[in-house]
């Protein structure tokens, strides 16, 4: 009986623990998509991003998919987040970036207000 109670308690506790381990960072946006450090002049659409130096790792992040969510603002713009997640493909390097990810304008606008210019994000490998 004690084992059953222990197992039940463990299952309930695990239900309260999140298995998602999002990393927090910041995002900015850019508007010129080609050429890119990963794919030169190939067009990979508009749901794309450039990786900052901290993520670049010699280009190993090229082609990786990342899920991004706006979680707050970095300045006084009211309501910088639209809610929801987006998934972007890393296609470029953003050396000396002012954020963790530099999203395409379209990707940024899908989750945040472009007037904000920079937002706080949670991101995960997709």
Residue, then its C-alpha position, 0 to 999 in steps of 0.5 A: x500500500x505504501x508503494x502505491x501511495x508513493x507512486x501516486x504522489x510521484x505521478x502527481x508531482x511530475x504533473x506539476x513539473x514542466x518538461x520544457x526547458x526554454x532558454x530566455x534571450x532577446x530578439x530583434x529583426x532585420x529586412x535583408x535576407x540574402x545573401x546569408x552566411x549559411x546558404x548564400x543566395x538561396x531563398x528560405x522564405x520569410x520565417x527565418x532568423x540569424x543567430x548571434x555569436x553565442x549561438x553560432x558555434x562555427x555555423x553548426x546551427x545553420x538549418x536548425x529550427x527554433x521555436x520562439x515566443x515573445x514573453x515581454x518587452x525591453x522598452x516602454x512600448x505597451x503590449x510588445x507581444x502578440x502571443x503564440x509561438x513561431x518556428x524559424x529556420x536559422x539561415x544566417x549569422x548576426x555577429x555583434x547582434x543586439x539580441x540572441x536571435x535576429x528574426x526576419x521582420x515577418x517572423x518578429x511581427x508574428x509574435x511581437x510589435x515591430x515598433x518595440x524593435x527588441x523583445x524578450x523571448x523564450x526559445x527552444x530547438x523545434 
